[in-house]
Amino acid sequence: MNVSGKSAKQSTAARQAGLIEAALRLAAQRSPAGITTGDLAQAVGITQGAVFRHFASKESVWLAVLDWVTDRLLARLRAAADAELASTQIAAPLVALQAVFLAHVDFVVAYPGVPRVIFQELQQAQDTALKARVRGLLQQYRQLLMGLLQRAQAQQLLAPGTDLQAAALLFIGSVQGLVMQSLLSGDVAAMTGQAPGVFALYRRALTATVATTPTTPAQPPFATKKETP
């Protein structure tokens, strides 16, 4: 039997991964606030005391969950964007934005517990380590979006005067709106069909130009005839 430190470390990493997976699975079914370390232990088949051999506290579990989400989500979004930017199509930055939008939706459909964990923590009035993790995730997300929006602006693909900060905010808000709607309806998978239409509206807003209609001088309501002597 191999009891080297290396094997023990791998075993601990595997157990932590299992607890993270269990936490997200349970969060998809009920409020994360109500999930106990006993629930996590039962989900992976260990004792409650064994949970604390891998995580110092329940908060540590949720911090690890958010770290996992940040790493996996951003990696998926960046890969989606890079795949489109590598193409030769003229509107590549806009297509990359769409790829990011759809990749985010697919991630939530695959892991419906993720938004529940994030929204649950954002409801806390006080600042917490968990809330700081969420802020860090959103900051990196905005940086990704700003890079794509700046590329689109440099290629003159956006309407003149487009506020890039507002555009990034609207992008994230559109995804969050879809997520909230799906949680309320109980049909998370429905986002897959709704997302393309929502992004189409977003793209139209980014690229629309103000239509100018030629104006003609106003005419007096009544024409007067020139009097002749």
C-alpha positions as CSV (number, residue, x, y, z in Angstrom):
1,M,0.0,0.0,0.0
2,N,1.4,3.4,-1.0
3,V,1.1,5.9,1.8
4,S,3.5,8.5,0.5
5,G,2.8,12.1,1.0
6,K,2.2,12.5,-2.7
7,S,-0.7,10.0,-2.7
8,A,-2.2,11.5,0.5
9,K,-2.2,14.9,-1.2
10,Q,-3.9,13.5,-4.3
11,S,-6.5,11.8,-2.1
12,T,-7.2,15.1,-0.3
13,A,-7.5,17.0,-3.6
14,A,-9.9,14.4,-4.9
15,R,-12.0,14.5,-1.8
16,Q,-12.1,18.3,-1.9
17,A,-13.2,18.1,-5.5
18,G,-16.0,15.7,-4.5
19,L,-17.2,18.0,-1.8
20,I,-17.2,21.0,-4.2
21,E,-19.2,19.0,-6.7
22,A,-21.6,17.9,-4.0
23,A,-22.1,21.5,-2.8
24,L,-23.0,22.7,-6.3
25,R,-25.3,19.7,-6.8
26,L,-27.1,20.4,-3.6
27,A,-27.3,24.1,-4.3
28,A,-29.2,23.4,-7.5
29,Q,-31.9,21.7,-5.4
30,R,-32.2,24.1,-2.4
31,S,-30.9,27.2,-0.8
32,P,-27.2,27.1,-0.2
33,A,-27.7,28.7,3.2
34,G,-29.5,25.6,4.4
35,I,-26.8,23.2,3.2
36,T,-24.9,21.8,6.2
37,T,-21.5,20.1,6.5
38,G,-23.6,17.0,7.4
39,D,-25.4,17.2,4.1
40,L,-22.1,17.5,2.3
41,A,-20.7,14.5,4.2
42,Q,-23.7,12.4,3.4
43,A,-23.6,13.3,-0.3
44,V,-20.0,12.0,-0.7
45,G,-20.2,9.1,1.8
46,I,-18.0,10.3,4.6
47,T,-18.5,11.4,8.2
48,Q,-19.2,15.0,9.1
49,G,-15.9,15.1,11.0
50,A,-14.1,14.0,7.9
51,V,-15.3,17.1,6.1
52,F,-13.1,19.2,8.4
53,R,-10.0,17.2,7.6
54,H,-10.3,18.7,4.1
55,F,-11.8,22.1,4.8
56,A,-11.3,24.2,7.9
57,S,-14.9,25.4,8.0
58,K,-18.2,25.5,6.0
59,E,-17.2,28.9,4.7
60,S,-14.0,27.4,3.4
61,V,-16.1,24.9,1.3
62,W,-18.0,27.8,-0.3
63,L,-14.8,29.7,-0.9
64,A,-13.5,26.7,-2.7
65,V,-16.7,26.4,-4.7
66,L,-16.4,30.1,-5.8
67,D,-12.8,29.6,-6.8
68,W,-13.8,26.5,-8.8
69,V,-16.5,28.5,-10.5
70,T,-14.2,31.4,-11.3
71,D,-11.6,29.2,-12.8
72,R,-13.9,27.0,-14.9
73,L,-16.3,29.8,-16.0
74,L,-13.6,32.2,-17.1
75,A,-11.6,29.5,-18.8
76,R,-14.7,28.5,-20.8
77,L,-15.6,32.1,-21.7
78,R,-12.0,32.9,-22.8
79,A,-11.8,29.8,-24.9
80,A,-15.1,30.7,-26.6
81,A,-13.9,34.2,-27.3
82,D,-10.5,33.1,-28.5
83,A,-12.0,30.6,-31.0
84,E,-13.9,33.3,-32.7
85,L,-11.1,35.9,-32.6
86,A,-8.9,33.5,-34.4
87,S,-11.2,33.5,-37.4
88,T,-10.8,35.9,-40.3
89,Q,-14.4,37.2,-40.3
90,I,-14.8,41.0,-40.2
91,A,-17.1,41.1,-37.3
92,A,-15.1,38.6,-35.2
93,P,-15.2,40.7,-31.9
94,L,-19.0,40.8,-32.1
95,V,-19.2,37.1,-32.9
96,A,-16.8,36.5,-29.9
97,L,-19.2,38.4,-27.7
98,Q,-22.0,36.2,-28.8
99,A,-19.9,33.1,-28.1
100,V,-19.1,34.3,-24.6
101,F,-22.8,35.0,-24.0
102,L,-23.9,31.5,-25.1
103,A,-21.0,29.9,-23.3
104,H,-22.1,31.5,-20.0
105,V,-25.6,30.3,-20.5
106,D,-24.4,26.8,-21.2
107,F,-22.3,26.9,-18.1
108,V,-25.3,27.8,-15.9
109,V,-27.5,25.1,-17.5
110,A,-24.7,22.6,-16.7
111,Y,-24.3,23.9,-13.2
112,P,-27.6,25.5,-12.0
113,G,-26.3,25.6,-8.4
114,V,-23.8,28.3,-9.4
115,P,-26.2,31.3,-9.6
116,R,-27.9,30.2,-6.4
117,V,-24.6,30.3,-4.6
118,I,-23.7,33.8,-6.0
119,F,-27.1,35.4,-5.5
120,Q,-27.4,33.9,-2.0
121,E,-24.1,35.6,-1.0
122,L,-24.9,38.9,-2.6
123,Q,-28.0,39.2,-0.4
124,Q,-25.7,39.6,2.7
125,A,-25.7,43.1,3.9
126,Q,-22.1,42.9,5.4
127,D,-19.0,42.5,3.4
128,T,-17.6,38.9,3.5
129,A,-14.8,36.9,2.0
130,L,-17.3,35.1,-0.2
131,K,-18.7,38.4,-1.5
132,A,-15.1,39.5,-2.3
133,R,-14.7,36.3,-4.4
134,V,-17.8,37.2,-6.3
135,R,-16.5,40.7,-6.9
136,G,-13.2,39.3,-8.2
137,L,-15.1,37.0,-10.6
138,L,-17.2,39.9,-12.0
139,Q,-14.1,42.1,-12.3
140,Q,-12.3,39.5,-14.5
141,Y,-15.5,39.0,-16.4
142,R,-15.8,42.8,-17.2
143,Q,-12.1,42.9,-18.3
144,L,-12.8,40.1,-20.8
145,L,-15.9,42.0,-22.1
146,M,-14.1,45.3,-22.3
147,G,-11.3,43.8,-24.3
148,L,-13.8,42.5,-26.9
149,L,-15.8,45.7,-26.9
150,Q,-12.6,47.7,-27.5
151,R,-11.7,45.5,-30.4
152,A,-15.1,46.0,-31.9
153,Q,-14.9,49.8,-31.4
154,A,-11.5,49.9,-33.0
155,Q,-12.9,48.1,-36.0
156,Q,-15.8,50.6,-36.1
157,L,-18.3,47.8,-35.5
158,L,-20.1,49.7,-32.8
159,A,-22.4,52.7,-33.0
160,P,-20.5,56.0,-32.6
161,G,-20.2,57.1,-29.0
162,T,-21.1,53.7,-27.5
163,D,-20.4,53.7,-23.8
164,L,-18.2,50.6,-23.4
165,Q,-18.6,50.4,-19.6
166,A,-22.4,50.5,-20.0
167,A,-22.2,48.0,-22.7
168,A,-20.3,45.5,-20.5
169,L,-22.8,46.1,-17.7
170,L,-25.7,45.5,-20.0
171,F,-24.1,42.3,-21.2
172,I,-23.8,40.9,-17.7
173,G,-27.2,42.1,-16.8
174,S,-28.8,40.4,-19.8
175,V,-27.3,37.1,-18.7
176,Q,-28.4,37.6,-15.1
177,G,-31.9,38.4,-16.3
178,L,-32.1,35.2,-18.2
179,V,-30.8,33.3,-15.1
180,M,-33.3,34.9,-12.8
181,Q,-36.2,34.2,-15.1
182,S,-35.1,30.6,-15.4
183,L,-34.8,30.2,-11.6
184,L,-38.3,31.7,-11.1
185,S,-39.8,29.4,-13.8
186,G,-37.9,26.3,-12.6
187,D,-36.8,25.6,-16.2
188,V,-33.1,26.4,-16.4
189,A,-32.6,24.6,-19.6
190,A,-35.1,27.0,-21.3
191,M,-32.3,29.6,-21.4
192,T,-30.6,27.7,-24.2
193,G,-33.4,28.6,-26.6
194,Q,-33.9,32.1,-25.3
195,A,-30.3,33.3,-25.2
196,P,-29.8,33.8,-29.0
197,G,-32.8,36.1,-29.3
198,V,-31.7,38.1,-26.2
199,F,-28.2,38.5,-27.6
200,A,-29.5,39.6,-31.0
201,L,-31.3,42.5,-29.3
202,Y,-28.1,43.3,-27.4
203,R,-26.1,43.3,-30.6
204,R,-28.6,45.4,-32.4
205,A,-28.4,48.0,-29.6
206,L,-24.6,48.1,-29.9
207,T,-24.5,48.5,-33.6
208,A,-27.6,50.7,-34.3
209,T,-27.0,54.1,-35.7
210,V,-29.4,57.1,-35.1
211,A,-31.5,57.5,-38.2
212,T,-31.6,61.0,-39.5
213,T,-34.6,62.2,-41.5
214,P,-34.2,65.3,-43.7
215,T,-36.4,68.1,-42.5
216,T,-38.1,70.7,-44.6
217,P,-38.8,74.3,-43.6
218,A,-42.2,74.7,-41.9
219,Q,-44.9,76.2,-44.1
220,P,-47.3,78.7,-42.9
221,P,-50.8,77.3,-42.3
222,F,-52.4,79.6,-44.9
223,A,-50.9,80.8,-48.1
224,T,-51.5,84.4,-48.9
225,K,-51.9,85.7,-52.4
226,K,-49.9,88.7,-53.4
227,E,-52.3,91.6,-53.9
228,T,-52.3,93.3,-57.2
229,P,-53.1,97.0,-57.6
